């Protein structure tokens, strides 16, 4: 059962977090084009922004499966109290907070007909932080410092 749970956890991470990371990373340069481009190119950029934002929102919702399968896997392995896992949980919570409280609201503001001041550079920085947090979680999941599970 552990192998099935671990497989579902990894698949959920790849299929949910991956698209968010890519779409969120593409949003700031597309926003720059929308803000700076000519009127006809602006429509194309706005359509792309709507698509990228939809990807971020939908896959963020699907991403709830990642920690659910993760907790089930950790319980199955008996590692719920290990330091590397607790650190991963904290980093995952931080990445979730950055996405839900900073990135998605900024994308919402950028999508308004009368957009408020949304700095593409700041949004790119927040997306970089989000991606870095997930990279750190991934590394911890692979190397599992102090793990006694053998792999």
C-alpha positions in Angstrom: 0.0 0.0 0.0 2.9 2.3 0.7 4.1 2.1 -2.9 0.7 3.0 -4.2 0.4 6.0 -1.9 3.9 7.2 -2.7 3.2 6.8 -6.4 -0.1 8.8 -6.1 1.8 11.5 -4.1 4.5 11.9 -6.7 2.0 11.8 -9.6 -0.1 14.4 -7.8 3.0 16.6 -7.3 4.0 16.4 -10.9 0.6 16.9 -12.4 -0.6 19.6 -10.0 2.4 21.6 -8.9 4.2 21.4 -12.2 1.6 23.2 -14.2 1.2 25.9 -11.5 4.9 26.5 -11.4 5.1 26.8 -15.2 2.0 28.9 -15.7 2.8 31.2 -12.8 6.3 31.7 -14.2 4.9 32.6 -17.6 2.5 35.1 -16.2 4.9 38.0 -15.4 6.5 38.2 -18.8 3.1 38.0 -20.5 1.8 40.8 -18.2 4.8 42.9 -19.3 3.8 42.4 -22.9 0.2 43.2 -22.1 1.1 46.4 -20.4 3.7 47.6 -22.9 2.3 46.2 -26.2 0.3 47.9 -28.9 -3.5 47.6 -28.7 -3.8 44.6 -31.1 -1.0 42.6 -29.3 -2.5 43.5 -26.0 -5.6 41.4 -26.7 -3.5 38.3 -27.4 -1.5 38.9 -24.2 -4.7 39.4 -22.2 -6.1 36.1 -23.5 -2.9 34.4 -22.6 -3.0 36.0 -19.1 -6.6 34.6 -18.6 -5.5 31.2 -19.6 -2.4 31.2 -17.4 -4.4 32.5 -14.5 -7.0 29.8 -15.0 -4.3 27.1 -15.0 -2.9 28.5 -11.8 -6.3 28.5 -10.0 -7.5 25.1 -11.2 -4.2 23.2 -10.6 -3.8 24.9 -7.2 -7.1 23.4 -6.3 -6.0 20.0 -7.6 -2.8 20.4 -5.7 -4.6 19.8 -2.4 -4.1 16.1 -3.3 -0.3 16.4 -2.9 -0.2 16.9 0.9 -3.1 14.5 1.4 -1.3 11.7 -0.3 1.9 12.9 1.4 0.5 12.6 4.9 -0.9 9.1 4.0 2.4 8.0 2.7 4.3 9.4 5.7 1.9 7.7 8.0 2.4 4.4 6.1 6.2 4.8 6.4 6.0 5.8 10.0 8.0 9.0 9.5 5.5 11.6 10.5 7.7 12.9 13.3 11.0 13.1 11.3 12.7 16.4 11.0 13.0 16.3 7.2 9.3 15.7 6.9 8.3 18.4 9.3 10.6 20.8 7.4 8.9 19.8 4.2 5.5 20.4 5.7 6.5 23.9 6.8 8.0 24.7 3.3 4.9 23.3 1.6 2.7 25.5 3.8 4.9 28.5 3.0 4.6 27.8 -0.8 0.8 27.4 -0.4 0.6 30.7 1.4 2.7 32.5 -1.2 0.5 31.1 -4.0 -2.9 31.7 -2.3 -2.2 35.0 -0.5 0.2 36.7 -2.9 0.5 35.3 -6.4 -3.2 34.5 -7.2 -4.5 37.8 -5.8 -1.9 39.7 -7.8 -2.9 37.8 -10.9 -6.6 38.6 -10.1 -5.7 42.3 -9.9 -3.8 42.1 -13.2 -6.8 40.6 -14.8 -9.1 43.5 -13.8 -10.3 45.7 -16.7 -8.9 48.7 -14.8 -5.8 47.0 -13.3 -4.3 48.4 -10.2 -0.6 48.7 -9.8 0.6 45.2 -10.4 4.4 45.1 -10.8 5.4 42.3 -13.1 8.8 42.2 -11.5 7.3 41.8 -8.0 5.1 39.0 -9.3 8.1 37.3 -11.0 9.9 37.5 -7.7 7.0 35.9 -5.8 6.8 33.2 -8.4 10.5 32.6 -8.0 10.0 32.2 -4.2 7.1 29.8 -4.8 9.2 27.7 -7.2 12.3 27.8 -4.9 10.1 26.5 -1.9 8.9 23.6 -4.0 12.4 22.8 -5.2 13.5 22.7 -1.6 10.6 20.3 -0.7 11.5 18.1 -3.7 15.2 17.9 -2.6 14.1 17.0 1.0 11.8 14.3 -0.3 14.6 12.8 -2.3 17.5 13.0 0.2 15.5 12.6 3.4 18.2 13.5 5.8 18.2 11.2 8.8 15.7 8.9 7.2 15.8 5.3 8.3 13.6 3.9 5.5 16.7 2.8 3.6 16.3 4.6 0.3 
